[in-house]
Amino acid sequence: MKFFLKRLYHNNMNYYKVWDYLWVMSNTKHEIIFSYNSLGGKLNISKSTLTRALKIHKDLNKEKQYIEITKLDNNQYLLKFYPN
């Protein structure tokens, strides 16, 4: 995950802010529940930028599954980080 965040920091600061927030704010089980509206409001980022930022997890998961995103009720999402 550290390599992924470093790469985002140098390539796109808005994407970095999204993933850094999700990683830091996840609980002890490495999970976080969020909605696009609340996340966009906290980080001052548009919904379209959030959508593009969250699609990056597909590139990271090519070799091994590191991140899983599941849609819940009421426009909320569950994001799980898997340990290396």
Secondary structure, DSSP 8 states (H G I E B T S, - for coil): -HHHHHHHHHH-HHHHHHHHHHHHH--TTSEEEEEHHHHHHHHT--HHHHHHHHHTHHHHTTTS--EEEEE-STTEEEEEE---
